[in-house]
Amino acid sequence: DNSSETLASPADKQQAPRFGRAPTRRPPTSPWMPLPMLFAAISTKVPRSDMDVIHGHYEEFKRRKISRPEFVRRLRQIVGDKLLVSTVVRLQPKVVAPMAGAEVLPRGAPGTGGSSTS
């Protein structure tokens, strides 16, 4: 199980054009959300048969059989945006709180993989 997969990722910054519209390049506005955490939260509100389908799509995504945008499209179609948004908003404090104490190193600092300019 790859629990580091998230609903929003830097790769989602670019959306496919829609009928003459230029692609938008916006960062995700939803907080980082581990998909297994999201699935656990929606599982009490979604029929078991739908959760089985969602888990099947998630397995396809993890095996790279479908793309992230395709997985998200399928998830939204099954669950609905209203439930997804309310769940992410409800879980946001639980996701952000563990990250609050994390040390953030500046770019180029030792251990970050970036090159130092000093």
Secondary structure, DSSP 4 states (H G I P E B T S, - for coil): --TT-BSS-GGGGBPPP-TTPPPPB----SPP-BHHHHHHHHTTTS-HHHHHHHHHHHHHHHTTSS-HHHHHHHHHHHH-HHHHHHHHHHHHHHHHHHHHT---PPTT-TTSSSPP--
